[in-house]
Amino acid sequence: MPFNPDQFREVIRCTLTDFDEKVVSTAAIELLMMTAAQESHLGSYLYQDDGDVHIETGLALGPMGIEKATYYDIVKRVIIPRYPSFATQTHVDLITDLRLSIIVARMKYWSFPEPLPSPDNVKGLARYYKQYYNTYKGKARIGDVIRNYETYCF
């Protein structure tokens, strides 16, 4: 069962505000909502099941669907240089720690200089997600991203 979208928006807002008010915006919140809708159907899936019984080897973890290599890259390259006191955990903690998942996903987007699209530009947000989060190598399609956002986030 997915998260309640209104409550999840509030968790994102509170988490980002507590972490660093500079990274909070309506566009960022909606982009993270869209990311969770696409990656986990807004929390319906806690990790991507690749057929391996071990969670640690799952391809993408937590509601934001963050891969192990991405987690360690963002923590080392983006978060720790800006926030040295950030307590790092392991990538497996993305499954149970909503705040960690939200912060790592937001900082992944934050690492790109291009501004976020307007929060009401759903197609623009979907393109941004595809370009910077899922990348050209990912399987997501813009139409599916928009459909999942509209299905799970309202």
C-alpha positions, 0 to 999 in steps of 0.5 A: 500500500502506498504512502498517503500523498499529503503526508508524504509531501509533508515528510519531504518538506519537514525533512528538507527544512530540517536538513537545509532550508536552501534545498526546499521548494515546492518544485523540489517537493513535487519532483521528489514526489514524482521520483517516489511515484515512479521508483516505488509507486510512492512506497508500495515497494521498499526495494527493487526485487531482482530475484535475489533473496538478499536485500543488500544486493537489491538494485534500488532501495527505499521509496526513492529507488536509490542504487548502492553506487548512487548512494555512496557517490552522492554521500561522498561527492555531494553531501559530506563536502557540504555537510561534514557532520552528516551521519552516514549509514549504509545503503541498506538504511534507505529502506527504513530511513525515509529521511535518508532516502529523501535527503540523498534523492534531493542532493542527487538533484541538487548536484546538477546546476540546471534549475528545477522546472516549475512545480506545476510543469508536470512534463518538465518535472518528468523530463528533469527526472528522466535526464538527471535521476533515471538517465538515458540508460534507465528504463523509465519513459516520460509518459509512464513517469507522468502517469505514475505521478498522477496515479500515486500523488493525488 
